[in-house]
Structures are given as structure tokens and as C-alpha cells.
Amino acid sequence: MRRGSWWRVGKSKLLSTWGFGVKHRLTTEGGEAAWILSVHASNVEATVTEQLILANYGIPTTTWSDSASSRRWAASASNAVSWSLKLDK
């Protein structure tokens, strides 16, 4: 998937309750273009291929924008670090 000069590689189901998986990922992640690189019989095969492509082409695994769940996790982690280091005082 591409957005501007940024590239992402990811996996999705071909069809889900949301419809066509690639279109859903493109829409939710704000991508401008997407390609289907390969199709796999299992999630394990898809994950291995995804990781190989990322490593071979040096594509980072970071996301383009924060999701609500990642913001909650970051806030929780930040609170845990502050508490353990007693930074509140």
C-alpha cells in the first residue's frame, strides 16, 4: 500500500464482514494505492511472506497514524512508567 512517498506491507483477508479486505485496509489507513502481492492458504504463510517482503525491501513496520487502541496502550504504558519511576512527585 502507498500513501505519498510512504509504503506499507500488510496482510488482510480477501473478504470479511467489512467487504473486500484490501479496500477496507486502504480506507482505514488512508492509503492512496494498493496491490495484492500474493494470496496464501493460511495466516502463517501470509505472515511469513509479509515479514520476508518487509526485510528484503527494508520497509518499516510502523503505521501511518495512531489507532485508538495504540493511543490507549501508549497512555497506559506512560502511566506505568511514571508510576514505577515515581515521576509524579
ROKE-589125 format. One record per residue: x, y, z of N, C-alpha, C, O, CB in turn; residue number from 0. Coordinates in steps of 0.02 Angstrom, whole numbers, plus 50000, padded with zeros to 5 digits. Glycine has a CB too. Example, Ala and Ser with C-alpha at 12.3 -4.5 7.8 and 13.67 -1.06 7.14 Angstrom:
BEGIN
{n_u = 50660, n_v = 49716, n_w = 50390, ca_u = 50615, ca_v = 49775, ca_w = 50390, c_u = 50660, c_v = 49835, c_w = 50390, o_u = 50712, o_v = 49834, o_w = 50423, cb_u = 50565, cb_v = 49776, cb_w = 50452, n = 0};
{n_u = 50642, n_v = 49888, n_w = 50354, ca_u = 50684, ca_v = 49947, ca_w = 50357, c_u = 50645, c_v = 50002, c_w = 50394, o_u = 50670, o_v = 50057, o_w = 50402, cb_u = 50704, cb_v = 49970, cb_w = 50286, n = 1};
***
This chain:
BEGIN
{n_u = 50042, n_v = 49942, n_w = 50000, ca_u = 50000, ca_v = 50000, ca_w = 50000, c_u = 50045, c_v = 50062, c_w = 50000, o_u = 50100, o_v = 50061, o_w = 50028, cb_u = 49951, cb_v = 49999, cb_w = 50061, n = 0};
{n_u = 50022, n_v = 50114, n_w = 49969, ca_u = 50061, ca_v = 50175, ca_w = 49964, c_u = 50019, c_v = 50235, c_w = 49986, o_u = 49959, o_v = 50238, o_w = 49971, cb_u = 50088, cb_v = 50186, cb_w = 49893, n = 1};
{n_u = 50051, n_v = 50281, n_w = 50020, ca_u = 50023, ca_v = 50346, ca_w = 50035, c_u = 50079, c_v = 50397, c_w = 50027, o_u = 50125, o_v = 50399, o_w = 50067, cb_u = 49991, cb_v = 50349, cb_w = 50107, n = 2};
{n_u = 50074, n_v = 50438, n_w = 49975, ca_u = 50128, ca_v = 50484, ca_w = 49960, c_u = 50191, c_v = 50446, c_w = 49944, o_u = 50191, o_v = 50402, o_w = 49901, cb_u = 50140, cb_v = 50532, cb_w = 50019, n = 3};
{n_u = 50245, n_v = 50462, n_w = 49979, ca_u = 50308, ca_v = 50426, ca_w = 49968, c_u = 50319, c_v = 50372, c_w = 50021, o_u = 50374, o_v = 50344, o_w = 50026, cb_u = 50366, cb_v = 50475, cb_w = 49969, n = 4};
{n_u = 50267, n_v = 50357, n_w = 50059, ca_u = 50272, ca_v = 50305, ca_w = 50111, c_u = 50241, c_v = 50240, c_w = 50086, o_u = 50192, o_v = 50240, o_w = 50049, cb_u = 50236, cb_v = 50328, cb_w = 50176, n = 5};
{n_u = 50271, n_v = 50184, n_w = 50106, ca_u = 50249, ca_v = 50118, ca_w = 50085, c_u = 50235, c_v = 50075, c_w = 50146, o_u = 50270, o_v = 50081, o_w = 50197, cb_u = 50301, cb_v = 50084, cb_w = 50039, n = 6};
{n_u = 50185, n_v = 50032, n_w = 50142, ca_u = 50170, ca_v = 49984, ca_w = 50195, c_u = 50156, c_v = 49916, c_w = 50163, o_u = 50129, o_v = 49912, o_w = 50108, cb_u = 50110, cb_v = 50007, cb_w = 50237, n = 7};
{n_u = 50174, n_v = 49865, n_w = 50198, ca_u = 50157, ca_v = 49797, ca_w = 50178, c_u = 50116, c_v = 49768, c_w = 50235, o_u = 50135, o_v = 49774, o_w = 50293, cb_u = 50221, cb_v = 49752, cb_w = 50162, n = 8};
{n_u = 50060, n_v = 49737, n_w = 50218, ca_u = 50018, ca_v = 49708, ca_w = 50270, c_u = 49975, c_v = 49653, c_w = 50240, o_u = 49971, o_v = 49646, o_w = 50179, cb_u = 49975, cb_v = 49761, cb_w = 50303, n = 9};
{n_u = 49944, n_v = 49617, n_w = 50283, ca_u = 49902, ca_v = 49562, ca_w = 50260, c_u = 49830, c_v = 49577, c_w = 50281, o_u = 49817, o_v = 49612, o_w = 50330, cb_u = 49925, cb_v = 49494, cb_w = 50289, n = 10};
{n_u = 49785, n_v = 49550, n_w = 50243, ca_u = 49714, ca_v = 49556, ca_w = 50260, c_u = 49677, c_v = 49497, c_w = 50229, o_u = 49702, o_v = 49465, o_w = 50183, cb_u = 49684, cb_v = 49623, cb_w = 50236, n = 11};
{n_u = 49619, n_v = 49483, n_w = 50255, ca_u = 49578, ca_v = 49432, ca_w = 50224, c_u = 49553, c_v = 49459, c_w = 50158, o_u = 49541, o_v = 49519, o_w = 50151, cb_u = 49519, cb_v = 49410, cb_w = 50270, n = 12};
{n_u = 49545, n_v = 49415, n_w = 50110, ca_u = 49520, ca_v = 49437, ca_w = 50045, c_u = 49449, c_v = 49465, c_w = 50052, o_u = 49434, o_v = 49519, o_w = 50026, cb_u = 49521, cb_v = 49380, cb_w = 49994, n = 13};
{n_u = 49407, n_v = 49429, n_w = 50088, ca_u = 49339, ca_v = 49452, ca_w = 50102, c_u = 49326, c_v = 49444, c_w = 50176, o_u = 49345, o_v = 49395, o_w = 50207, cb_u = 49287, cb_v = 49412, cb_w = 50060, n = 14};
{n_u = 49293, n_v = 49494, n_w = 50205, ca_u = 49274, ca_v = 49491, ca_w = 50275, c_u = 49204, c_v = 49521, c_w = 50282, o_u = 49172, o_v = 49538, o_w = 50233, cb_u = 49325, cb_v = 49529, cb_w = 50320, n = 15};
{n_u = 49181, n_v = 49526, n_w = 50344, ca_u = 49116, ca_v = 49557, ca_w = 50355, c_u = 49115, c_v = 49630, c_w = 50334, o_u = 49062, o_v = 49659, o_w = 50324, cb_u = 49096, cb_v = 49551, cb_w = 50429, n = 16};
{n_u = 49174, n_v = 49661, n_w = 50328, ca_u = 49180, ca_v = 49731, ca_w = 50307, c_u = 49180, c_v = 49737, c_w = 50231, o_u = 49177, o_v = 49792, o_w = 50204, cb_u = 49244, cb_v = 49762, cb_w = 50335, n = 17};
{n_u = 49184, n_v = 49680, n_w = 50196, ca_u = 49187, ca_v = 49681, ca_w = 50123, c_u = 49255, c_v = 49659, c_w = 50098, o_u = 49287, o_v = 49614, o_w = 50127, cb_u = 49171, cb_v = 49750, cb_w = 50096, n = 18};
{n_u = 49278, n_v = 49689, n_w = 50044, ca_u = 49343, ca_v = 49673, ca_w = 50014, c_u = 49398, c_v = 49697, c_w = 50060, o_u = 49404, o_v = 49757, o_w = 50073, cb_u = 49350, cb_v = 49705, cb_w = 49943, n = 19};
{n_u = 49439, n_v = 49650, n_w = 50085, ca_u = 49489, ca_v = 49666, ca_w = 50136, c_u = 49538, c_v = 49720, c_w = 50117, o_u = 49555, o_v = 49762, o_w = 50158, cb_u = 49526, cb_v = 49605, cb_w = 50153, n = 20};
{n_u = 49562, n_v = 49719, n_w = 50055, ca_u = 49611, ca_v = 49769, ca_w = 50033, c_u = 49580, c_v = 49839, c_w = 50033, o_u = 49611, o_v = 49887, o_w = 50055, cb_u = 49638, cb_v = 49751, cb_w = 49962, n = 21};
{n_u = 49519, n_v = 49844, n_w = 50009, ca_u = 49485, ca_v = 49909, ca_w = 50008, c_u = 49475, c_v = 49935, c_w = 50079, o_u = 49484, o_v = 49994, o_w = 50092, cb_u = 49417, cb_v = 49903, cb_w = 49972, n = 22};
{n_u = 49457, n_v = 49891, n_w = 50125, ca_u = 49448, ca_v = 49911, ca_w = 50194, c_u = 49513, c_v = 49937, c_w = 50224, o_u = 49513, o_v = 49990, o_w = 50256, cb_u = 49422, cb_v = 49852, cb_w = 50236, n = 23};
{n_u = 49568, n_v = 49901, n_w = 50214, ca_u = 49633, ca_v = 49924, ca_w = 50239, c_u = 49653, c_v = 49991, c_w = 50208, o_u = 49677, o_v = 50036, o_w = 50243, cb_u = 49688, cb_v = 49872, cb_w = 50225, n = 24};
{n_u = 49642, n_v = 49998, n_w = 50144, ca_u = 49659, ca_v = 50060, ca_w = 50108, c_u = 49620, c_v = 50118, c_w = 50138, o_u = 49648, o_v = 50172, o_w = 50151, cb_u = 49643, cb_v = 50053, cb_w = 50033, n = 25};
{n_u = 49556, n_v = 50108, n_w = 50150, ca_u = 49514, ca_v = 50160, ca_w = 50177, c_u = 49532, c_v = 50177, c_w = 50249, o_u = 49540, o_v = 50236, o_w = 50266, cb_u = 49441, cb_v = 50140, cb_w = 50174, n = 26};
{n_u = 49538, n_v = 50127, n_w = 50292, ca_u = 49551, ca_v = 50140, ca_w = 50363, c_u = 49621, c_v = 50168, c_w = 50375, o_u = 49631, o_v = 50204, o_w = 50424, cb_u = 49542, cb_v = 50077, cb_w = 50403, n = 27};
{n_u = 49670, n_v = 50152, n_w = 50332, ca_u = 49738, ca_v = 50176, ca_w = 50343, c_u = 49755, c_v = 50237, c_w = 50300, o_u = 49810, o_v = 50262, o_w = 50303, cb_u = 49787, cb_v = 50121, cb_w = 50328, n = 28};
{n_u = 49707, n_v = 50260, n_w = 50260, ca_u = 49718, ca_v = 50321, ca_w = 50221, c_u = 49766, c_v = 50312, c_w = 50163, o_u = 49799, o_v = 50359, o_w = 50143, cb_u = 49744, cb_v = 50375, cb_w = 50265, n = 29};
{n_u = 49769, n_v = 50252, n_w = 50136, ca_u = 49814, ca_v = 50239, ca_w = 50080, c_u = 49786, c_v = 50266, c_w = 50015, o_u = 49726, o_v = 50278, o_w = 50008, cb_u = 49826, cb_v = 50165, cb_w = 50072, n = 30};
{n_u = 49830, n_v = 50277, n_w = 49967, ca_u = 49811, ca_v = 50303, ca_w = 49902, c_u = 49809, c_v = 50249, c_w = 49848, o_u = 49774, o_v = 50256, o_w = 49798, cb_u = 49858, cb_v = 50358, cb_w = 49881, n = 31};
{n_u = 49848, n_v = 50196, n_w = 49858, ca_u = 49851, ca_v = 50142, ca_w = 49809, c_u = 49869, c_v = 50077, c_w = 49845, o_u = 49903, o_v = 50078, o_w = 49897, cb_u = 49903, cb_v = 50158, cb_w = 49752, n = 32};
{n_u = 49846, n_v = 50021, n_w = 49818, ca_u = 49861, ca_v = 49956, ca_w = 49849, c_u = 49869, c_v = 49904, c_w = 49795, o_u = 49840, o_v = 49909, o_w = 49741, cb_u = 49805, cb_v = 49936, cb_w = 49898, n = 33};
{n_u = 49908, n_v = 49853, n_w = 49810, ca_u = 49920, ca_v = 49797, ca_w = 49765, c_u = 49914, c_v = 49733, c_w = 49805, o_u = 49931, o_v = 49731, o_w = 49864, cb_u = 49990, cb_v = 49802, cb_w = 49731, n = 34};
{n_u = 49890, n_v = 49680, n_w = 49773, ca_u = 49891, ca_v = 49614, ca_w = 49803, c_u = 49955, c_v = 49580, c_w = 49778, o_u = 49962, o_v = 49566, o_w = 49719, cb_u = 49826, cb_v = 49572, cb_w = 49784, n = 35};
{n_u = 50001, n_v = 49568, n_w = 49824, ca_u = 50066, ca_v = 49539, ca_w = 49805, c_u = 50063, c_v = 49463, c_w = 49801, o_u = 50097, o_v = 49433, o_w = 49760, cb_u = 50119, cb_v = 49559, cb_w = 49855, n = 36};
{n_u = 50022, n_v = 49433, n_w = 49844, ca_u = 50016, ca_v = 49360, ca_w = 49844, c_u = 49954, c_v = 49340, c_w = 49884, o_u = 49926, o_v = 49380, o_w = 49922, cb_u = 50079, cb_v = 49327, cb_w = 49874, n = 37};
{n_u = 49932, n_v = 49278, n_w = 49874, ca_u = 49875, ca_v = 49250, ca_w = 49909, c_u = 49898, c_v = 49185, c_w = 49942, o_u = 49935, o_v = 49146, o_w = 49911, cb_u = 49814, cb_v = 49238, cb_w = 49860, n = 38};
{n_u = 49877, n_v = 49174, n_w = 50004, ca_u = 49901, ca_v = 49116, ca_w = 50042, c_u = 49843, c_v = 49077, c_w = 50072, o_u = 49789, o_v = 49104, o_w = 50085, cb_u = 49948, cb_v = 49139, cb_w = 50097, n = 39};
{n_u = 49855, n_v = 49013, n_w = 50083, ca_u = 49804, ca_v = 48969, ca_w = 50111, c_u = 49797, c_v = 48976, c_w = 50187, o_u = 49745, o_v = 48960, o_w = 50215, cb_u = 49821, cb_v = 48897, cb_w = 50094, n = 40};
{n_u = 49850, n_v = 49001, n_w = 50220, ca_u = 49846, ca_v = 49006, ca_w = 50293, c_u = 49874, c_v = 49073, c_w = 50316, o_u = 49912, o_v = 49106, o_w = 50281, cb_u = 49884, cb_v = 48948, cb_w = 50326, n = 41};
{n_u = 49855, n_v = 49092, n_w = 50376, ca_u = 49880, ca_v = 49154, ca_w = 50407, c_u = 49955, c_v = 49149, c_w = 50419, o_u = 49990, o_v = 49199, o_w = 50412, cb_u = 49843, cb_v = 49168, cb_w = 50473, n = 42};
{n_u = 49980, n_v = 49090, n_w = 50437, ca_u = 50051, ca_v = 49081, ca_w = 50449, c_u = 50091, c_v = 49095, c_w = 50385, o_u = 50141, o_v = 49131, o_w = 50386, cb_u = 50066, cb_v = 49009, cb_w = 50474, n = 43};
{n_u = 50069, n_v = 49067, n_w = 50329, ca_u = 50103, ca_v = 49079, ca_w = 50265, c_u = 50102, c_v = 49154, c_w = 50248, o_u = 50152, o_v = 49181, o_w = 50226, cb_u = 50070, cb_v = 49039, cb_w = 50208, n = 44};
{n_u = 50046, n_v = 49186, n_w = 50259, ca_u = 50040, ca_v = 49258, ca_w = 50243, c_u = 50086, c_v = 49299, c_w = 50288, o_u = 50118, o_v = 49346, o_w = 50264, cb_u = 49967, cb_v = 49281, cb_w = 50252, n = 45};
{n_u = 50090, n_v = 49281, n_w = 50352, ca_u = 50133, ca_v = 49318, ca_w = 50398, c_u = 50207, c_v = 49310, c_w = 50380, o_u = 50244, o_v = 49359, o_w = 50381, cb_u = 50121, cb_v = 49294, cb_w = 50470, n = 46};
{n_u = 50228, n_v = 49249, n_w = 50364, ca_u = 50298, ca_v = 49237, ca_w = 50345, c_u = 50315, c_v = 49276, c_w = 50282, o_u = 50368, o_v = 49308, o_w = 50279, cb_u = 50310, cb_v = 49161, cb_w = 50333, n = 47};
{n_u = 50272, n_v = 49275, n_w = 50232, ca_u = 50284, ca_v = 49311, ca_w = 50170, c_u = 50287, c_v = 49386, c_w = 50183, o_u = 50330, o_v = 49421, o_w = 50156, cb_u = 50230, cb_v = 49296, cb_w = 50118, n = 48};
{n_u = 50241, n_v = 49412, n_w = 50224, ca_u = 50241, ca_v = 49483, ca_w = 50242, c_u = 50308, c_v = 49503, c_w = 50272, o_u = 50337, o_v = 49553, o_w = 50253, cb_u = 50184, cb_v = 49498, cb_w = 50292, n = 49};
{n_u = 50333, n_v = 49464, n_w = 50320, ca_u = 50396, ca_v = 49480, ca_w = 50354, c_u = 50455, c_v = 49476, c_w = 50306, o_u = 50501, o_v = 49516, o_w = 50310, cb_u = 50406, cb_v = 49433, cb_w = 50413, n = 50};
{n_u = 50455, n_v = 49427, n_w = 50261, ca_u = 50509, ca_v = 49421, ca_w = 50212, c_u = 50510, c_v = 49482, c_w = 50165, o_u = 50564, o_v = 49508, o_w = 50150, cb_u = 50501, cb_v = 49357, cb_w = 50171, n = 51};
{n_u = 50452, n_v = 49504, n_w = 50143, ca_u = 50449, ca_v = 49563, ca_w = 50099, c_u = 50474, c_v = 49625, c_w = 50136, o_u = 50512, o_v = 49664, o_w = 50109, cb_u = 50377, cb_v = 49574, cb_w = 50073, n = 52};
{n_u = 50452, n_v = 49633, n_w = 50198, ca_u = 50474, ca_v = 49690, ca_w = 50238, c_u = 50550, c_v = 49691, c_w = 50245, o_u = 50582, o_v = 49742, o_w = 50237, cb_u = 50441, cb_v = 49689, cb_w = 50307, n = 53};
{n_u = 50578, n_v = 49633, n_w = 50260, ca_u = 50651, ca_v = 49628, ca_w = 50270, c_u = 50689, c_v = 49637, c_w = 50204, o_u = 50739, o_v = 49672, o_w = 50203, cb_u = 50669, cb_v = 49560, cb_w = 50301, n = 54};
{n_u = 50665, n_v = 49606, n_w = 50151, ca_u = 50701, ca_v = 49610, ca_w = 50086, c_u = 50703, c_v = 49680, c_w = 50058, o_u = 50752, o_v = 49700, o_w = 50027, cb_u = 50667, cb_v = 49564, cb_w = 50036, n = 55};
{n_u = 50650, n_v = 49719, n_w = 50069, ca_u = 50646, ca_v = 49786, ca_w = 50040, c_u = 50657, c_v = 49842, c_w = 50091, o_u = 50653, o_v = 49900, o_w = 50073, cb_u = 50580, cb_v = 49795, cb_w = 50007, n = 56};
{n_u = 50671, n_v = 49824, n_w = 50154, ca_u = 50685, ca_v = 49874, ca_w = 50205, c_u = 50626, c_v = 49919, c_w = 50220, o_u = 50635, o_v = 49978, o_w = 50235, cb_u = 50743, cb_v = 49916, cb_w = 50184, n = 57};
{n_u = 50566, n_v = 49891, n_w = 50217, ca_u = 50506, ca_v = 49931, ca_w = 50231, c_u = 50492, c_v = 49927, c_w = 50306, o_u = 50487, o_v = 49872, o_w = 50333, cb_u = 50445, cb_v = 49905, cb_w = 50189, n = 58};
{n_u = 50486, n_v = 49985, n_w = 50339, ca_u = 50473, ca_v = 49984, ca_w = 50411, c_u = 50403, c_v = 49956, c_w = 50427, o_u = 50359, o_v = 49957, o_w = 50385, cb_u = 50481, cb_v = 50054, cb_w = 50441, n = 59};
{n_u = 50395, n_v = 49932, n_w = 50488, ca_u = 50331, ca_v = 49904, ca_w = 50509, c_u = 50288, c_v = 49955, c_w = 50545, o_u = 50235, o_v = 49938, o_w = 50571, cb_u = 50342, cb_v = 49844, cb_w = 50554, n = 60};
{n_u = 50309, n_v = 50017, n_w = 50548, ca_u = 50270, ca_v = 50069, ca_w = 50582, c_u = 50207, c_v = 50084, c_w = 50543, o_u = 50202, o_v = 50072, o_w = 50483, cb_u = 50312, cb_v = 50132, cb_w = 50591, n = 61};
{n_u = 50158, n_v = 50112, n_w = 50578, ca_u = 50095, ca_v = 50131, ca_w = 50545, c_u = 50096, c_v = 50205, c_w = 50529, o_u = 50137, o_v = 50243, o_w = 50555, cb_u = 50035, cb_v = 50114, cb_w = 50591, n = 62};
{n_u = 50051, n_v = 50225, n_w = 50485, ca_u = 50048, ca_v = 50295, ca_w = 50464, c_u = 50015, c_v = 50339, c_w = 50515, o_u = 50031, o_v = 50399, o_w = 50519, cb_u = 50012, cb_v = 50300, cb_w = 50399, n = 63};
{n_u = 49969, n_v = 50312, n_w = 50553, ca_u = 49934, ca_v = 50352, ca_w = 50603, c_u = 49916, c_v = 50309, c_w = 50663, o_u = 49913, o_v = 50248, o_w = 50658, cb_u = 49870, cb_v = 50385, cb_w = 50573, n = 64};
{n_u = 49904, n_v = 50342, n_w = 50719, ca_u = 49886, ca_v = 50306, ca_w = 50779, c_u = 49815, c_v = 50281, c_w = 50776, o_u = 49771, o_v = 50315, o_w = 50749, cb_u = 49895, cb_v = 50351, cb_w = 50841, n = 65};
{n_u = 49804, n_v = 50223, n_w = 50801, ca_u = 49736, ca_v = 50198, ca_w = 50809, c_u = 49715, c_v = 50213, c_w = 50881, o_u = 49757, o_v = 50228, o_w = 50923, cb_u = 49732, cb_v = 50120, cb_w = 50793, n = 66};
{n_u = 49651, n_v = 50208, n_w = 50894, ca_u = 49626, ca_v = 50220, ca_w = 50962, c_u = 49658, c_v = 50171, c_w = 51011, o_u = 49675, o_v = 50189, o_w = 51067, cb_u = 49549, cb_v = 50214, cb_w = 50964, n = 67};
{n_u = 49666, n_v = 50108, n_w = 50990, ca_u = 49695, ca_v = 50058, ca_w = 51035, c_u = 49769, c_v = 50073, c_w = 51049, o_u = 49792, o_v = 50062, o_w = 51105, cb_u = 49688, cb_v = 49987, cb_w = 51005, n = 68};
{n_u = 49806, n_v = 50098, n_w = 50999, ca_u = 49877, ca_v = 50113, ca_w = 51011, c_u = 49883, c_v = 50175, c_w = 51057, o_u = 49930, o_v = 50179, o_w = 51096, cb_u = 49914, cb_v = 50126, cb_w = 50944, n = 69};
{n_u = 49837, n_v = 50223, n_w = 51051, ca_u = 49839, ca_v = 50281, ca_w = 51096, c_u = 49823, c_v = 50259, c_w = 51168, o_u = 49855, o_v = 50284, o_w = 51215, cb_u = 49788, cb_v = 50335, cb_w = 51073, n = 70};
{n_u = 49775, n_v = 50213, n_w = 51176, ca_u = 49760, ca_v = 50188, ca_w = 51244, c_u = 49820, c_v = 50151, c_w = 51272, o_u = 49837, o_v = 50160, o_w = 51331, cb_u = 49698, cb_v = 50141, cb_w = 51243, n = 71};
{n_u = 49853, n_v = 50109, n_w = 51231, ca_u = 49911, ca_v = 50072, ca_w = 51254, c_u = 49967, c_v = 50120, c_w = 51274, o_u = 49998, o_v = 50111, o_w = 51326, cb_u = 49936, cb_v = 50023, cb_w = 51200, n = 72};
{n_u = 49979, n_v = 50171, n_w = 51233, ca_u = 50033, ca_v = 50219, ca_w = 51248, c_u = 50018, c_v = 50256, c_w = 51313, o_u = 50064, o_v = 50266, o_w = 51353, cb_u = 50040, cb_v = 50269, cb_w = 51190, n = 73};
{n_u = 49956, n_v = 50276, n_w = 51324, ca_u = 49938, ca_v = 50310, ca_w = 51386, c_u = 49948, c_v = 50264, c_w = 51446, o_u = 49973, o_v = 50285, o_w = 51498, cb_u = 49865, cb_v = 50335, cb_w = 51383, n = 74};
{n_u = 49928, n_v = 50202, n_w = 51438, ca_u = 49936, ca_v = 50153, ca_w = 51492, c_u = 50010, c_v = 50141, c_w = 51507, o_u = 50030, o_v = 50138, o_w = 51565, cb_u = 49901, cb_v = 50087, cb_w = 51473, n = 75};
{n_u = 50050, n_v = 50133, n_w = 51455, ca_u = 50122, ca_v = 50121, ca_w = 51464, c_u = 50154, c_v = 50182, c_w = 51496, o_u = 50197, o_v = 50175, o_w = 51540, cb_u = 50155, cb_v = 50106, cb_w = 51396, n = 76};
{n_u = 50135, n_v = 50241, n_w = 51474, ca_u = 50162, ca_v = 50303, ca_w = 51503, c_u = 50146, c_v = 50308, c_w = 51577, o_u = 50189, o_v = 50326, o_w = 51617, cb_u = 50136, cb_v = 50364, cb_w = 51465, n = 77};
{n_u = 50084, n_v = 50292, n_w = 51595, ca_u = 50064, ca_v = 50294, ca_w = 51666, c_u = 50104, c_v = 50243, c_w = 51706, o_u = 50124, o_v = 50257, o_w = 51762, cb_u = 49989, cb_v = 50280, cb_w = 51673, n = 78};
{n_u = 50114, n_v = 50184, n_w = 51678, ca_u = 50152, ca_v = 50132, ca_w = 51714, c_u = 50224, c_v = 50153, c_w = 51725, o_u = 50251, o_v = 50142, o_w = 51779, cb_u = 50150, cb_v = 50066, cb_w = 51674, n = 79};
{n_u = 50255, n_v = 50184, n_w = 51675, ca_u = 50324, ca_v = 50207, ca_w = 51682, c_u = 50328, c_v = 50263, c_w = 51734, o_u = 50372, o_v = 50263, o_w = 51777, cb_u = 50352, cb_v = 50232, cb_w = 51614, n = 80};
{n_u = 50281, n_v = 50311, n_w = 51730, ca_u = 50280, ca_v = 50366, ca_w = 51778, c_u = 50272, c_v = 50339, c_w = 51849, o_u = 50306, o_v = 50363, o_w = 51895, cb_u = 50223, cb_v = 50415, cb_w = 51762, n = 81};
{n_u = 50228, n_v = 50290, n_w = 51858, ca_u = 50217, ca_v = 50263, ca_w = 51924, c_u = 50279, c_v = 50226, c_w = 51949, o_u = 50299, o_v = 50234, o_w = 52007, cb_u = 50158, cb_v = 50217, cb_w = 51924, n = 82};
{n_u = 50309, n_v = 50185, n_w = 51905, ca_u = 50366, ca_v = 50145, ca_w = 51927, c_u = 50428, c_v = 50188, c_w = 51941, o_u = 50469, o_v = 50171, o_w = 51982, cb_u = 50383, cb_v = 50091, cb_w = 51875, n = 83};
{n_u = 50433, n_v = 50245, n_w = 51906, ca_u = 50490, ca_v = 50290, ca_w = 51917, c_u = 50473, c_v = 50345, c_w = 51967, o_u = 50516, o_v = 50386, o_w = 51985, cb_u = 50513, cb_v = 50322, cb_w = 51851, n = 84};
{n_u = 50411, n_v = 50346, n_w = 51990, ca_u = 50387, ca_v = 50396, ca_w = 52037, c_u = 50399, c_v = 50467, c_w = 52011, o_u = 50423, o_v = 50510, o_w = 52048, cb_u = 50420, cb_v = 50387, cb_w = 52106, n = 85};
{n_u = 50383, n_v = 50477, n_w = 51948, ca_u = 50393, ca_v = 50543, ca_w = 51916, c_u = 50338, c_v = 50592, c_w = 51936, o_u = 50344, o_v = 50652, o_w = 51921, cb_u = 50394, cb_v = 50536, cb_w = 51840, n = 86};
{n_u = 50286, n_v = 50570, n_w = 51968, ca_u = 50231, ca_v = 50614, ca_w = 51987, c_u = 50251, c_v = 50662, c_w = 52042, o_u = 50217, o_v = 50712, o_w = 52052, cb_u = 50171, cb_v = 50573, cb_w = 52008, n = 87};
{n_u = 50304, n_v = 50647, n_w = 52078, ca_u = 50323, ca_v = 50689, ca_w = 52136, c_u = 50375, c_v = 50740, c_w = 52117, o_u = 50397, o_v = 50779, o_w = 52160, cb_u = 50349, cb_v = 50646, cb_w = 52192, n = 88};
***
